[in-house]
Amino acid sequence: MGDLWPAAGAAQGTVSLRPPAHAVERRAIAWWMLQSLLFGGALLAVSVIGYLFWEGARSWLGFVVVAVAVLLVVDLVVEPLWRYRVHRWETSAEAVYARTGWLVREWRAAPLARVQTVDAVQGPLEQLLGLSTLRVTTASSRGAIDIGGLDRDTAVRVAEELTRIAQLTPGDAT
Amino acid sequence: MSERSEHAGRWEQLSVRMVLVDLTQSLLATLPAVVAVGLTGAGRGQIWPLIGLAAFGIIGAIADAWRWVFTRYRISPAHVELKSGVFVRRHRSIRRDRIRSVDVEARLRHRLGGLRVVKIGAGQQASDGESALELDALSAADARVLQDRLLDPRDTAIGDPVPSEVGPGRDEPLRVFARFDPRWVICNVFNAWAYLLALGLGWGGFWLLDSFGLDVSGFILGLLDWSAIGWAGTVAIVFFAVSVFGAAGLAVNYFTEYWNFELARVRGAEGTLLRTRHGLFTTREVGRDENRFRGAQISEPVLWRWMGVSDTTVITTGLSMWSMSQPAAILPRGPVAFARRVVTEVLGTEENLFEAPLARHPRAALWRRLWWATGLSAAMALPLVGLAVAGVVPVAVLWPAAVIWPVSLGAAVVAFRALGHAIRGPYLVTRSGLVSRATTVLQRTAVSTIVVRESLLQRRLGLCTVSAMTAAGYGGYDTPDIDAQDGLSFALEAAPGLLDPFVTVTGGEEPEGSAPGDPGRRRAGAAFG
């Protein structure tokens, strides 16, 4: 078992997952900002309206408004910039590899031999920004890899490439 | 009908005996109401529920008979098709090479009529929205023939179906792993469901006796001198009585459900099937294709761990884990040592993987649990303190709140002690869980996606969570809070070769692309870049 990866025992240094090769598009920052703005903005609007029209609850609704505002600023500024530094992706002839998250970071790797579908999907905000999400699914219901914030053409090209490679691999992918 | 079903491509009808069963059901449903009126002359107010019951039974039977009229099924070389629906016609077809399981079931009413329900399972998971195709019901002989045909790969070829060797031999198990054991009833009566069952049965019994004009509440009130016993005594007695009543109900349930239980390996169409069958009134037989097995899981509920109580499931593709009937469960709730031995025999591993030595997780994992326990207790207690100070709730409410913290700290320790992982030959072994400590044994070749997660607190503590995703079972199995270095080696070995191109060995330098805003990174370079 240990000989599967001899370097682990042999090396004196520490082992680490290296960052995937490619960063996502810079426009992805705008995408995440817009998402935060839509969701957090709606939340802020609701709490402000509550504060204005529900006089009996102003004493504690004030705290809610401030808390929502702070969260909105964090979501709007910190989260997108942080995500941009974390989100990276890479594909090889054998596997798809991606790193996502901000407070909780996640590394996902799936072998192409197990890939069932590869799609480039676009939500409304992504269409606006010319972005696309590469969605790679495996037979496992929890095993999908989503790589958001890619250029539309890149996503389509990679999806076609992966589909072509995955079809070459025999087996029923379970 | 059995000779007709040999031909492919003919639309068949469900067994006509269903209509007779429905007729009987209608008659039986009206019986309680008739008896109640005829014998006891019960008042009109009390008779309504019985009339409701009768109406429910009759309408159900009519709907069922109507369904028989409009339902047709067809087995062609490539497909199984079902046409059903009275107002909305539904045509469902399943490709035969997608069929994963063919189960034969019977409820009491089916067994009395010599009928069987055939459930055809196809596709991946229930979460994909692919539900089974159900033929309710065929005659017992037809059901058996159909099951054999559908599970026979030679029959799926285009052309004349090859007559399969049905009959003797098929039913004889190659090997029996476990049989019904009445002693296991002990494991099945201690369960929180006992209280729900007791309340349900109690309420039902009360209502039934009441509608026959018996004064139940008066009887209970006259049983003991309740005012002399006092408030606390009454609660204790009621609690005890409900516990005993519920446990007795569960015991009866265990005997009726698992009567004649047998776990055996039988010959299947492609290789072997692992078959369970059990039941006194309702019989249930499930065959699971052993080619699809990817591992097994034994979980031990926390309250009864000292008794060694365990639930055993196999990790296999094509069976729904969320189904109420739990097709993946291969043993009734029983002693853990026995379950481990049986699973080892079923999987055919040399050593008992469930008793393999597991690597302990670092103390930091305990700290993380203690922090969470403290944080959650504080989040629950502080608002209560605030309300008590403001005089909204009485101060006495704080006492239960004060208990939360030590209890959750205890839970944190229990959860930490449950953690463990190992790589043993072709399998990975992982154990975790507080409420139910689950030991999972999973084939490493079945792992399709590897996920390594690291939250801010985990990174500070030098921990990570490794998940092995697979097409089988729950779709993925987590190993929480491993030491970041061990976790990476575990991930590397869990899916051999997958992560190899993506790791680097560093001499302890800060990896590139590290996220900002994590000043407390305790072990620089230990966590991944």
Interface residues (C-beta under 8 A of the other chain):
Chain A: M1 L4 W5 A7 A8 A11 Q12 G13 T14 V15 S16 L17 R18 P19 P20 V78 W82 R85 V86 R88 E90 S92 E94 A95 Y97 G101 W102 L103 V104 R105 E106 W107 R108 A109 A110 P111 R114 T138 A139 S140 S141 R142 G143 A144 I145 A173 T174
Chain B: Q124 Q125 S127 D128 R292 T317 I423 G425 A446 S448 T449 I450 V451 V452 R453 E454 S455 L456 R459 S467 M469 T470 A471 A472 Y474 G475 G476 Q485 L488 S489 L492 E493 A495 P496 G497 L498 L499 D500 P501 F502 V503 T504 V505 T506 G507 G508 P511 E512 G513 A515 P516 G517 G525 A526 A527 F528 G529
